[in-house]
Amino acid sequence: MGAIGVVFGDIGTSPLYTIREAFAPHYGLVADHDTVLGVLSMIFWSLMLVVTLKYVTIIMRADNDGEGGIIALMSLAQRRLPAGSRSAYVLGLLGILGASLFFGDGVITPAISVLSAVEGLEIVAPQLHDWVVPIALVVLVTLFATQRYGTAKVGRVFGPVMVLWFVVLAVMGIANIAHEPEVLHALNPWWALLFFQEHSVGGVFILGAVILAVTGGEAIYTDMGHFGPRPIRLAWYWFVLPALMINYLGQGALVLENPAAIRNPFYFGVPDWGRVPMIVLATLATVIASQAVITGGFSIARQAMQLGYIPRMKVRHTSSETIGQIYIPAINWMMMVIVIALVLGFRSSSALATAYGVSVSLTMLIDTLLLAVVARALWPQWRRWVLPLCVVFLVVDVAFVTANLAKVLQGGWFPLVLGVVLFTLLRTWRRGRQLLHEDVRSQGIRPDTFIPGLMLAPPLRVPGTAVFLTSDLTIVPQALLHNLKHNKVLHERNVFLTVETLTMPYARDRLKVSAIGDGFHRVQVKFGFMEIPDVPLALMRCSDVAPDLCVDPMETTYFTSRETVVASARRGMALWREQLFALMHRNAAPASGFFRIPGNRLVELGTRVEI
């Protein structure tokens, strides 16, 4: 029930606009018998090949300790490669590019879904046309404004509402198929082949509309960590897929019976008395679909933060029971601004459909490439049949990408530009952090040289424990050097702390402690990329690993170094990227908040760094 309510919201609302867009004027198709069956056949076999076989059956086996999504798949593919190798670097580029493009198309989902649902008002009362955009904006603003309360309570009704939605889709489809059972022949792939034969090379571009039926396939894999693969597979095979396909066939039957219904075959397939309730149900379903995309954006942002691709941001937990239910204010309001701009800029779901699918088709292509790497490296018993299937998936993905590139000038440029901007930000932050680390390391002092020299003329020792956060345990933290320079004291116990984020979702060995001597210790704390780092809680367990190191929270002071980044044209990145990194670094949330370090136990010491 939970999987039905959350995982399939995006793909489950595609029937609102897919058939209608396939016969949009810019495709130049006539809603005759052969064309309708050809389009339906392409939709059915796309759902079978892309969603059922590729994502639900195969890719969901590539779970990274139970987690899914393109970042998890990227981490899994990199696991068997040497760290820092060119192959690992290229896979990292592909994964982050795919995540950026996925987000670029993801922000279109709330806009196109809610607009397509509210546009049903035009069927009931054409005079309400001018109210469609304002009503859609009210729904969307309300949706984003309530995110801070979390989905724990609202989530309880997601399942029943979406079950009702899919049942109604199936009932509508069966009622319309009964009038034109001829439409069932569309399950034969011959009709899709006949379509391409009749329309030659130009027929490939209709895949730009067909892909609307499979958008959400990547989201199914992304949400795998919330429910596990088995409930998702059962829900898809036996409930969601049949309901969707029956409804698509029903819309096709309606168009065969009445070609004029192609203007909006979803709502024309509903009896007059049921259209207003259907608009309400469709709006609820699209809000749920939008909710899934928004929370998915939060999850991807947290994973990217943990892996060091975006600056740290404030993360709030909205549930005491489920760690995955989080709220990131900066991401929420950024998405809201983009979605509102899309609604005001495109003003209809048909216009948005021309922008939809470009980025997601590229993401699906990247998923196939990463799947081939995972199958070759990690699945020796299955790669003999998975790798040939990857070739088939690659051909399908390339066809979808080719078809969607034709939509770039009509609006498809937007998700591409947004994806490229996000990719640039992510890669700039990652590279900037590397340059910052290299600069600090080049000016650092090794502990095995520093500590013996310090003990020749030891400073005043004060009671308690000092924890110095550093990204490199092989050098003395800058915060310690500044503390000695200005305060001229040394604590009784001193900890050089490094927090490491793993490429697996959850860390198995949390702590590693080693004594340096004279009251100094090196401590490594490890977190998985799906975990929320809580450094004070982790350090309280140091005595379990090293009995001579007891970290009492009330006697511990944390020291961090706050760098002021200065761009330089001499080395590193291009000057504009360095200036961009300096701006991002200046506005990033401090590590103390991200690692849950209490503010009343924290001392920050500034330093100037040129990259």
C-alpha positions as CSV (number, residue, x, y, z in Angstrom):
1,M,0.0,0.0,0.0
2,G,2.8,2.4,0.9
3,A,4.6,1.6,-2.4
4,I,1.5,2.3,-4.4
5,G,1.0,5.6,-2.6
6,V,4.5,7.0,-3.0
7,V,6.5,5.2,-5.7
8,F,4.0,5.3,-8.7
9,G,2.7,8.8,-8.4
10,D,4.7,10.2,-11.3
11,I,4.1,7.4,-13.8
12,G,0.6,6.9,-12.5
13,T,-0.6,10.3,-13.6
14,S,0.8,10.1,-17.2
15,P,-2.5,8.9,-18.7
16,L,-3.8,12.5,-18.1
17,Y,-1.8,13.8,-21.0
18,T,0.2,11.1,-22.9
19,I,-2.4,10.1,-25.6
20,R,-3.5,13.7,-26.1
21,E,0.1,14.8,-26.7
22,A,0.8,12.0,-29.2
23,F,-1.8,13.5,-31.5
24,A,-0.8,17.1,-30.9
25,P,-0.7,19.2,-34.1
26,H,3.1,19.5,-34.2
27,Y,3.4,15.7,-34.7
28,G,1.0,15.8,-37.7
29,L,-0.7,12.5,-36.9
30,V,-4.3,11.7,-37.9
31,A,-6.3,9.7,-35.3
32,D,-7.2,6.8,-37.7
33,H,-7.3,3.1,-36.9
34,D,-3.7,2.2,-37.8
35,T,-2.1,5.2,-36.2
36,V,-4.0,4.8,-32.9
37,L,-3.1,1.2,-32.7
38,G,0.5,2.0,-33.6
39,V,0.8,4.6,-30.8
40,L,-0.8,2.3,-28.2
41,S,1.5,-0.5,-29.2
42,M,4.6,1.8,-28.7
43,I,3.3,2.8,-25.3
44,F,2.7,-0.8,-24.2
45,W,6.1,-2.1,-25.4
46,S,7.9,1.0,-23.9
47,L,6.3,0.2,-20.6
48,M,7.3,-3.4,-20.9
49,L,10.9,-2.8,-22.1
50,V,11.9,0.3,-20.2
51,V,9.9,0.1,-16.9
52,T,9.0,-3.5,-16.4
53,L,12.2,-5.2,-17.8
54,K,14.9,-2.6,-17.4
55,Y,14.0,-0.8,-14.1
56,V,11.6,-3.1,-12.1
57,T,13.1,-6.5,-13.1
58,I,16.9,-5.8,-13.7
59,I,18.1,-2.4,-12.3
60,M,16.3,-2.9,-9.0
61,R,18.7,-5.8,-8.5
62,A,21.5,-3.2,-8.4
63,D,20.8,-2.1,-4.9
64,N,23.5,-0.3,-2.9
65,D,22.9,-1.8,0.5
66,G,19.1,-1.5,-0.2
67,E,19.2,2.0,-1.7
68,G,18.4,2.9,-5.3
69,G,18.7,5.9,-7.6
70,I,21.3,7.0,-10.0
71,I,23.7,8.2,-7.3
72,A,23.5,4.8,-5.6
73,L,24.0,3.1,-8.9
74,M,27.0,5.4,-9.6
75,S,28.6,4.5,-6.2
76,L,28.0,0.8,-6.9
77,A,29.6,1.0,-10.3
78,Q,32.7,2.8,-8.8
79,R,33.1,0.4,-5.9
80,R,35.3,-2.1,-7.9
81,L,37.3,0.6,-9.6
82,P,40.6,2.0,-8.2
83,A,39.9,5.2,-6.2
84,G,41.0,8.2,-8.2
85,S,41.3,6.3,-11.5
86,R,40.1,7.8,-14.8
87,S,37.3,5.2,-15.1
88,A,36.0,6.1,-11.6
89,Y,36.2,9.8,-12.6
90,V,34.2,9.2,-15.8
91,L,31.5,7.2,-14.0
92,G,31.3,10.0,-11.4
93,L,30.8,12.5,-14.1
94,L,28.0,10.4,-15.7
95,G,26.3,9.8,-12.4
96,I,26.3,13.5,-11.4
97,L,25.2,14.5,-14.9
98,G,22.3,12.0,-14.8
99,A,21.2,13.2,-11.3
100,S,21.3,16.9,-12.5
101,L,19.3,16.0,-15.6
102,F,16.8,14.0,-13.6
103,F,16.3,17.0,-11.3
104,G,15.9,19.2,-14.4
105,D,12.9,17.2,-15.6
106,G,11.7,16.5,-12.1
107,V,10.7,20.0,-11.5
108,I,8.4,19.8,-14.5
109,T,6.4,17.0,-13.0
110,P,4.5,19.1,-10.4
111,A,3.7,21.8,-13.0
112,I,2.5,19.5,-15.9
113,S,0.7,17.1,-13.5
114,V,-1.3,19.7,-11.6
115,L,-2.1,21.7,-14.8
116,S,-3.3,18.7,-16.7
117,A,-5.6,17.8,-13.8
118,V,-7.1,21.3,-13.4
119,E,-7.5,21.6,-17.1
120,G,-10.4,19.2,-16.8
121,L,-12.4,22.2,-15.7
122,E,-12.3,23.4,-19.3
123,I,-14.3,20.3,-20.3
124,V,-16.9,20.8,-17.6
125,A,-17.1,24.6,-18.0
126,P,-15.2,26.2,-20.9
127,Q,-15.7,29.6,-19.4
128,L,-13.3,28.6,-16.5
129,H,-10.3,28.6,-18.9
130,D,-8.8,31.7,-17.4
131,W,-8.9,30.2,-13.9
132,V,-6.8,27.1,-14.7
133,V,-3.4,28.7,-14.1
134,P,-4.4,30.6,-10.9
135,I,-6.0,27.4,-9.4
136,A,-2.9,25.4,-10.3
137,L,-0.7,28.0,-8.7
138,V,-2.7,27.9,-5.5
139,V,-2.5,24.1,-5.4
140,L,1.3,24.2,-6.0
141,V,2.1,27.0,-3.5
142,T,0.0,25.2,-0.9
143,L,1.9,22.0,-1.6
144,F,5.3,23.6,-1.2
145,A,4.3,25.6,1.8
146,T,3.2,22.5,3.8
147,Q,6.4,20.6,3.2
148,R,7.9,21.8,6.5
149,Y,5.2,19.7,8.3
150,G,6.5,16.5,6.7
151,T,4.7,13.7,4.9
152,A,4.3,11.3,7.9
153,K,0.6,12.2,8.5
154,V,-0.3,13.0,4.9
155,G,1.5,9.8,3.7
156,R,-1.1,7.6,5.5
157,V,-3.7,8.6,3.0
158,F,-1.4,8.4,-0.1
159,G,-1.9,4.6,-0.5
160,P,-5.7,4.5,-0.4
161,V,-6.0,7.6,-2.7
162,M,-3.7,6.1,-5.3
163,V,-5.4,2.7,-5.1
164,L,-8.7,4.4,-5.8
165,W,-7.0,6.3,-8.6
166,F,-5.7,3.2,-10.3
167,V,-9.0,1.3,-9.8
168,V,-10.8,4.2,-11.5
169,L,-8.3,4.2,-14.3
170,A,-9.0,0.5,-14.9
171,V,-12.8,0.9,-14.7
172,M,-12.7,3.8,-17.2
173,G,-10.6,1.8,-19.5
174,I,-12.7,-1.3,-19.4
175,A,-15.9,0.7,-20.1
176,N,-14.4,2.3,-23.2
177,I,-12.7,-0.9,-24.4
178,A,-16.1,-2.6,-24.4
179,H,-17.3,-0.2,-27.1
180,E,-14.2,-0.9,-29.3
181,P,-12.5,-4.2,-28.4
182,E,-10.5,-3.9,-31.6
183,V,-8.1,-1.8,-29.7
184,L,-6.8,-4.9,-27.9
185,H,-4.8,-5.8,-31.1
186,A,-2.4,-2.9,-30.1
187,L,-0.7,-5.4,-27.8
188,N,0.8,-7.0,-30.9
189,P,4.2,-5.3,-31.6
190,W,3.4,-5.6,-35.3
191,W,1.3,-2.4,-35.1
192,A,4.3,-0.4,-33.7
193,L,6.5,-1.8,-36.6
194,L,3.8,-0.9,-39.1
195,F,3.7,2.6,-37.7
196,F,7.4,3.1,-38.4
197,Q,7.1,1.5,-41.8
198,E,4.3,3.9,-42.8
199,H,6.0,7.0,-41.3
200,S,9.6,6.1,-42.2
201,V,12.4,7.9,-40.3
202,G,10.0,10.8,-39.2
203,G,8.0,8.3,-37.2
204,V,10.8,8.1,-34.6
205,F,9.9,11.6,-33.4
206,I,6.6,10.4,-32.0
207,L,8.7,8.8,-29.3
208,G,9.0,12.3,-27.9
209,A,5.3,11.9,-26.8
210,V,5.5,8.1,-26.0
211,I,8.2,8.8,-23.4
212,L,5.6,10.6,-21.4
213,A,4.2,7.2,-20.5
214,V,7.4,6.0,-19.0
215,T,8.6,9.1,-17.1
216,G,8.7,8.0,-13.5
217,G,10.6,4.8,-14.3
218,E,13.8,6.2,-12.8
219,A,11.8,7.4,-9.8
220,I,10.6,3.8,-9.1
221,Y,14.3,2.8,-8.7
222,T,15.1,5.9,-6.6
223,D,12.3,5.1,-4.1
224,M,13.4,1.5,-3.7
225,G,15.1,2.2,-0.4
226,H,11.9,3.2,1.3
227,F,10.0,0.0,0.7
228,G,12.4,-2.7,-0.7
229,P,12.2,-4.2,-4.2
230,R,9.5,-6.9,-3.5
231,P,6.5,-4.7,-2.6
232,I,7.4,-2.4,-5.6
233,R,7.6,-5.4,-8.0
234,L,4.4,-6.9,-6.8
235,A,2.5,-3.6,-7.0
236,W,3.8,-2.9,-10.5
237,Y,3.3,-6.4,-12.0
238,W,-0.1,-7.1,-10.7
239,F,-1.8,-3.8,-10.1
240,V,-0.2,-0.6,-11.5
241,L,0.9,-1.8,-14.9
242,P,-2.5,-3.5,-15.7
243,A,-4.4,-0.4,-14.6
244,L,-2.3,1.9,-16.6
245,M,-2.4,-0.1,-19.8
246,I,-6.1,-0.8,-19.6
247,N,-6.7,3.0,-19.3
248,Y,-4.4,3.7,-22.3
249,L,-6.3,1.1,-24.3
250,G,-9.6,2.6,-23.2
251,Q,-8.5,6.1,-24.4
252,G,-7.5,4.6,-27.7
253,A,-10.9,2.9,-28.0
254,L,-12.7,6.2,-27.3
255,V,-10.7,7.9,-30.0
256,L,-11.5,5.1,-32.5
257,E,-15.2,5.5,-31.7
258,N,-15.1,9.4,-31.6
259,P,-11.9,11.0,-33.2
260,A,-13.0,14.4,-31.8
261,A,-12.3,13.1,-28.3
262,I,-8.6,13.4,-29.0
263,R,-8.8,16.9,-27.7
264,N,-8.7,15.4,-24.2
265,P,-9.3,11.7,-24.3
266,F,-8.8,11.2,-20.6
267,Y,-11.7,13.5,-19.4
268,F,-13.9,12.7,-22.5
269,G,-13.8,9.1,-21.4
270,V,-15.5,10.0,-18.1
271,P,-19.4,10.3,-18.0
272,D,-20.7,13.8,-17.5
273,W,-21.8,13.1,-14.0
274,G,-18.4,11.9,-13.0
275,R,-16.1,14.6,-14.4
276,V,-16.1,17.0,-11.4
277,P,-15.3,14.1,-9.0
278,M,-12.7,12.9,-11.4
279,I,-11.1,16.4,-11.5
280,V,-10.9,16.3,-7.7
281,L,-9.4,12.8,-7.7
282,A,-6.9,13.7,-10.5
283,T,-5.8,16.8,-8.6
284,L,-5.2,14.7,-5.5
285,A,-3.3,12.1,-7.5
286,T,-1.1,14.8,-9.1
287,V,-0.4,16.4,-5.7
288,I,0.8,13.0,-4.5
289,A,2.9,12.6,-7.7
290,S,4.4,16.1,-7.0
291,Q,5.0,15.2,-3.4
292,A,7.0,12.1,-4.4
293,V,9.1,14.3,-6.7
294,I,9.7,16.9,-4.1
295,T,10.7,14.4,-1.4
296,G,12.9,12.7,-4.0
297,G,14.6,16.0,-4.5
298,F,15.3,16.2,-0.8
299,S,16.8,12.7,-0.8
300,I,19.0,13.3,-3.8
301,A,20.2,16.6,-2.3
302,R,21.1,14.9,1.0
303,Q,23.0,12.2,-0.9
304,A,24.9,14.8,-2.9
305,M,25.7,16.7,0.3
306,Q,27.0,13.6,1.9
307,L,29.2,12.8,-1.1
308,G,30.6,16.3,-1.2
309,Y,28.9,17.6,-4.4
310,I,26.9,20.5,-3.0
311,P,27.4,22.8,0.0
312,R,26.0,21.8,3.3
313,M,22.4,22.9,3.9
314,K,20.0,22.9,6.8
315,V,18.2,19.6,7.0
316,R,15.2,19.1,9.2
317,H,13.7,15.7,10.2
318,T,9.9,15.6,9.9
319,S,9.4,12.1,11.4
320,S,10.7,10.5,14.6
321,E,10.2,7.1,13.1
322,T,11.5,7.3,9.5
323,I,15.0,8.7,8.9
324,G,14.2,9.2,5.2
325,Q,11.5,11.8,5.8
326,I,13.4,15.1,5.7
327,Y,12.8,18.7,4.8
328,I,15.5,20.9,3.2
329,P,14.2,24.5,3.1
330,A,16.6,25.8,0.5
331,I,15.8,23.0,-1.9
332,N,12.0,23.3,-1.3
333,W,11.8,27.1,-2.0
334,M,14.2,26.8,-5.0
335,M,11.9,24.1,-6.5
336,M,8.8,26.2,-5.8
337,V,10.2,29.2,-7.6
338,I,11.2,27.1,-10.6
339,V,7.8,25.3,-10.7
340,I,5.9,28.6,-10.5
341,A,8.0,30.1,-13.2
342,L,7.2,27.0,-15.4
343,V,3.5,27.4,-14.9
344,L,3.5,31.1,-15.6
345,G,5.9,30.7,-18.6
346,F,4.2,27.7,-20.4
347,R,0.6,28.2,-19.0
348,S,-0.7,24.8,-20.2
349,S,0.2,21.1,-19.9
350,S,0.4,20.8,-23.7
351,A,3.1,23.5,-23.8
352,L,5.0,21.9,-20.9
353,A,4.8,18.5,-22.6
354,T,7.2,19.9,-25.3
355,A,9.7,20.5,-22.6
356,Y,9.2,17.2,-20.8
357,G,11.2,14.1,-21.5
358,V,14.4,15.6,-22.9
359,S,16.4,15.3,-19.7
360,V,14.8,12.1,-18.4
361,S,15.6,10.3,-21.7
362,L,19.3,11.2,-21.2
363,T,19.1,10.0,-17.6
364,M,17.7,6.7,-18.7
365,L,20.6,6.4,-21.2
366,I,23.1,7.0,-18.4
367,D,21.3,4.4,-16.2
368,T,21.8,1.8,-19.0
369,L,25.6,2.6,-19.3
370,L,26.0,2.4,-15.5
371,L,24.0,-0.9,-15.4
372,A,26.3,-2.4,-18.0
373,V,29.3,-1.5,-15.8
374,V,27.7,-3.0,-12.7
375,A,26.6,-6.2,-14.5
376,R,30.1,-6.7,-15.9
377,A,31.9,-6.1,-12.6
378,L,29.5,-7.4,-10.0
379,W,27.2,-9.9,-11.6
380,P,29.4,-12.7,-13.2
381,Q,26.5,-15.1,-13.0
382,W,24.1,-12.8,-14.8
383,R,26.2,-10.7,-17.1
384,R,25.8,-13.2,-20.0
385,W,22.2,-12.3,-20.4
386,V,22.1,-8.8,-18.9
387,L,24.8,-7.3,-21.1
388,P,23.0,-8.3,-24.4
389,L,19.8,-6.8,-22.9
390,C,21.8,-3.6,-22.2
391,V,22.5,-3.3,-25.9
392,V,18.7,-3.5,-26.5
393,F,18.1,-0.9,-23.8
394,L,20.8,1.3,-25.3
395,V,19.1,1.2,-28.8
396,V,15.7,2.1,-27.2
397,D,17.3,4.9,-25.1
398,V,19.1,6.4,-28.1
399,A,15.8,6.4,-30.0
400,F,14.1,8.3,-27.2
401,V,17.0,10.8,-26.9
402,T,16.9,11.4,-30.6
403,A,13.2,12.0,-30.6
404,N,13.3,14.3,-27.6
405,L,16.2,16.4,-29.0
406,A,13.7,17.6,-31.6
407,K,11.8,19.3,-28.8
408,V,14.8,21.4,-27.6
409,L,13.8,24.6,-29.5
410,Q,10.1,24.1,-28.5
411,G,10.8,24.2,-24.7
412,G,13.1,21.2,-24.2
413,W,16.0,23.6,-23.7
414,F,14.7,24.5,-20.2
415,P,15.4,21.1,-18.4
416,L,18.7,20.8,-20.4
417,V,19.9,24.3,-19.3
418,L,18.8,23.6,-15.7
419,G,20.5,20.3,-15.7
420,V,23.7,21.8,-17.1
421,V,23.6,24.6,-14.5
422,L,23.2,22.1,-11.7
423,F,26.0,19.9,-13.1
424,T,28.3,22.9,-13.2
425,L,27.5,23.9,-9.6
426,L,28.0,20.3,-8.4
427,R,31.3,19.8,-10.2
428,T,32.6,23.3,-9.2
429,W,31.9,22.6,-5.6
430,R,33.5,19.2,-5.7
431,R,36.6,20.5,-7.5
432,G,36.8,23.6,-5.3
433,R,36.8,21.5,-2.2
434,Q,39.7,19.4,-3.7
435,L,41.7,22.6,-4.4
436,L,41.0,23.9,-0.9
437,H,42.1,20.6,0.6
438,E,45.3,20.6,-1.5
439,D,46.1,24.2,-0.4
440,V,45.6,23.4,3.3
441,R,47.6,20.2,3.0
442,S,50.5,22.0,1.2
443,Q,50.9,24.4,4.2
444,G,50.3,21.7,6.9
445,I,52.6,20.3,9.5
446,R,52.9,16.5,10.1
447,P,51.8,15.5,13.7
448,D,54.8,13.3,14.2
449,T,57.0,16.3,13.7
450,F,54.8,18.9,15.5
451,I,53.9,17.1,18.7
452,P,57.4,16.1,19.9
453,G,58.6,19.6,19.2
454,L,55.6,21.1,21.1
455,M,56.3,18.9,24.1
456,L,59.9,20.2,24.4
457,A,58.3,23.5,25.7
458,P,54.7,22.4,26.5
459,P,52.1,25.1,26.8
460,L,49.6,25.3,29.7
461,R,47.3,22.3,29.8
462,V,43.7,22.8,30.8
463,P,41.1,20.2,31.8
464,G,38.7,18.7,29.2
465,T,38.7,17.4,25.7
466,A,39.4,19.5,22.5
467,V,38.1,18.1,19.2
468,F,39.7,19.6,16.1
469,L,37.8,18.9,12.9
470,T,40.0,18.3,9.9
471,S,39.7,16.8,6.5
472,D,43.2,15.3,6.6
473,L,44.5,13.3,9.6
474,T,48.1,13.4,8.2
475,I,48.5,17.1,9.1
476,V,47.9,19.2,12.2
477,P,44.5,20.9,12.0
478,Q,44.7,24.7,11.3
479,A,42.3,25.3,14.2
480,L,44.8,23.8,16.7
481,L,47.6,26.0,15.3
482,H,45.4,29.1,15.6
483,N,44.3,28.1,19.1
484,L,47.9,27.8,20.3
485,K,48.9,31.0,18.6
486,H,46.2,33.1,20.1
487,N,45.1,31.4,23.3
488,K,48.5,29.7,24.2
489,V,46.8,26.7,25.9
490,L,46.4,23.0,25.2
491,H,43.6,20.8,26.5
492,E,44.3,17.7,28.5
493,R,42.9,15.5,25.7
494,N,43.1,16.5,22.0
495,V,41.3,14.7,19.2
496,F,42.1,15.1,15.5
497,L,38.7,14.2,14.0
498,T,37.9,13.4,10.4
499,V,34.4,12.6,9.2
500,E,34.3,10.4,6.2
501,T,31.2,9.7,4.0
502,L,31.2,6.3,2.4
503,T,29.9,5.3,-1.0
504,M,27.6,2.9,0.7
505,P,24.3,4.0,2.3
506,Y,25.1,2.9,5.9
507,A,28.4,2.5,7.7
508,R,29.3,-0.8,9.3
509,D,32.4,0.2,11.3
510,R,31.6,3.7,12.7
511,L,34.8,4.5,14.6
512,K,38.5,4.1,14.2
513,V,40.7,5.5,17.1
514,S,44.5,5.6,17.2
515,A,46.7,7.2,20.0
516,I,49.5,9.5,18.9
517,G,50.9,10.2,22.4
518,D,50.9,13.0,24.9
519,G,47.1,13.1,25.1
520,F,46.6,13.3,21.3
521,H,44.4,10.9,19.4
522,R,43.4,10.4,15.8
523,V,39.7,9.6,15.3
524,Q,37.9,8.7,12.1
525,V,34.1,8.7,12.1
526,K,32.3,7.1,9.1
527,F,28.8,7.6,7.9
528,G,27.0,6.2,4.9
529,F,25.6,8.7,2.3
530,M,22.0,8.0,3.5
531,E,22.8,8.7,7.2
532,I,22.6,11.9,9.1
533,P,26.0,12.6,10.6
534,D,25.8,13.0,14.4
535,V,29.4,13.5,15.6
536,P,28.8,14.1,19.3
537,L,26.8,10.9,19.5
538,A,29.5,8.9,17.6
539,L,32.3,10.3,19.8
540,M,30.5,9.2,23.0
541,R,31.3,5.6,21.9
542,C,35.1,6.2,21.7
543,S,35.7,4.5,25.0
544,D,34.3,1.3,23.5
545,V,37.2,1.3,21.0
546,A,39.9,3.1,23.0
547,P,39.4,2.9,26.8
548,D,41.9,5.7,27.5
549,L,39.7,8.2,25.5
550,C,36.5,9.1,27.1
551,V,34.6,12.0,25.4
552,D,32.3,13.6,27.9
553,P,29.9,15.9,26.0
554,M,29.9,18.4,28.9
555,E,33.7,18.6,29.0
556,T,34.3,18.7,25.2
557,T,35.0,21.8,23.1
558,Y,34.9,21.6,19.3
559,F,37.3,23.7,17.2
560,T,36.8,24.3,13.5
561,S,38.6,26.4,10.9
562,R,36.4,28.6,8.8
563,E,38.2,29.4,5.6
564,T,37.8,32.6,3.6
565,V,38.3,31.5,0.0
566,V,40.0,33.9,-2.4
567,A,40.0,33.2,-6.2
568,S,43.2,33.3,-8.1
569,A,43.9,33.3,-11.8
570,R,47.2,31.5,-11.4
571,R,46.1,27.9,-11.0
572,G,43.2,25.6,-10.2
573,M,39.9,26.2,-12.1
574,A,38.9,28.9,-14.4
575,L,38.6,32.2,-12.6
576,W,34.8,32.4,-12.9
577,R,34.5,28.9,-11.4
578,E,36.7,29.9,-8.5
579,Q,34.6,33.0,-7.9
580,L,31.5,30.8,-8.1
581,F,33.0,28.4,-5.6
582,A,34.0,31.3,-3.3
583,L,30.4,32.5,-3.3
584,M,29.0,29.0,-2.6
585,H,31.5,28.5,0.1
586,R,30.6,31.8,1.8
587,N,27.0,30.8,1.9
588,A,27.4,27.2,2.8
589,A,26.1,26.1,6.2
590,P,28.9,25.5,8.7
591,A,30.1,22.0,9.3
592,S,29.1,22.3,13.0
593,G,25.4,22.4,12.2
594,F,25.7,19.7,9.6
595,F,27.5,17.4,12.0
596,R,25.1,18.3,14.9
597,I,27.7,19.9,17.0
598,P,26.1,22.1,19.8
599,G,26.7,25.8,19.3
600,N,27.6,26.3,22.9
601,R,30.5,23.9,22.7
602,L,31.9,25.3,19.5
603,V,34.8,27.7,18.7
604,E,35.4,28.8,15.1
605,L,38.7,30.2,14.0
606,G,39.1,31.9,10.6
607,T,41.8,31.6,8.0
608,R,42.3,33.0,4.5
609,V,43.0,30.5,1.7
610,E,43.8,31.2,-2.0
611,I,42.9,28.7,-4.6
